[in-house]
């Protein structure tokens, strides 16, 4: 399964971007969704997550600025990023836990680069 993420780009500090992500197969059932990021020389870590029933969690560094959401009808996830800071510069990856049989499995997007200039 391929996840198609987009929306990255270059923006000045204080600006906004929205990152959408959807699987190539829109008939899949999606459990949890997450957005991760990896800055140069650092490990990938979770930025925001949303469960199948809509519960959300955020990293402290983005809480109040970023919003994760999902449109189950379109099987699309979104990361709305406001008040961007230079330290938000990273490659952003979307993650889906796909409901499968005999077990669920993980799917990752290819990554989209977000660059925030001061």
N, C-alpha and C positions, 0 to 999 in steps of 0.2 A: 504494500500500500504506500502510495506517495502522498505526502502532505504538501500542498502548494501554499507557500507563504509569500507575501509581498508587502509593499508599503514602506519599505525602508528608504533611506535617503539622507541627505544632508540638511540640517536645519540649525538655525541660530538658537542660542540659549533663550529659554522662555517660550519657544515655539512648541508646536504639537505635531504629532504623527499618529496615524492609526494603522495597525498591522492586522490584516485579515489572514486567516489560514483555513484551508478546507482540504479534505481528502479528495483524491482523484475519483474515488468511487463514492458517490453521494448516497448510496444505499446502505452504507455501513451504520452500525449502531455504535455511538461513541459514549464511553463512560466518562472518565475525567479528562480534563484538558489543562495544559500548562504552557506557560511561556517561560523560557529560560534565556539567559544571555551569557555571553563569554567575551570579556574584554581581553585585549592583547596581553599575553603573558599570565593570564589568570584562568582559574577553573570555571567551568560552566556552573551556573547556579540558578535556582528557581526565582523568578521574579513575581509571578502571579499564577494562581491556579483556581479552577472552578470545577466543582463536582457535578455529577449528573443531575442532582437536585438543586443546583444553583448556589451552593455555599461557596464563598470565595475566601481566598487567603492571599496575602501580599507580603513581600519582603519589606522590612522596615524602611529601606532606602527609597521605596517608591510609593508607599502607602499615602493616600491623599492626592497623589499626582497621576497615577496610572489606574485604569479601570479595565478589568477583564470581563468579557461577556460572551454569550454563545447564542446563536440562532439555530435551534434544533431543527426547524423546518428546512433550513438551508444547509445544515451540518457545517456551519461556519463559525469559527471562533474569532474574536477580535481583541486586540490590546490597544486601548486608547491611551496615548501618552501625552500628558500636558505638562507645562512648566518644565520642559526638558532642560537638563543640566549637562555640562561637558562630561561629567562622570557617568552619564547614561550611555556614552559611546560604547558600542559593542555589536557583536553579531547576535541577533535574536533568533531563537529557535522555538518553533511551536511543537508541542508534544500532544499526542492523543493516545489514550488507552482505548483500544478497539475491542468491543465485545465480540468474542469469538468462541468457537467450540473446537476442541474440548476445553480451551482456556483462552482468556483475554490475552492480547498481545500489544506491544508498544509500536508506535509509529512516530517518526520525526520528520520535520520539515528540513529543507536544505539550508536554512539560515538566510536571514536578510540583514544587511548592514545598516546600522543607524549611526550617524556621525553628528555630534552636537558641538558646534563651535562657540567659543566665548565672544 
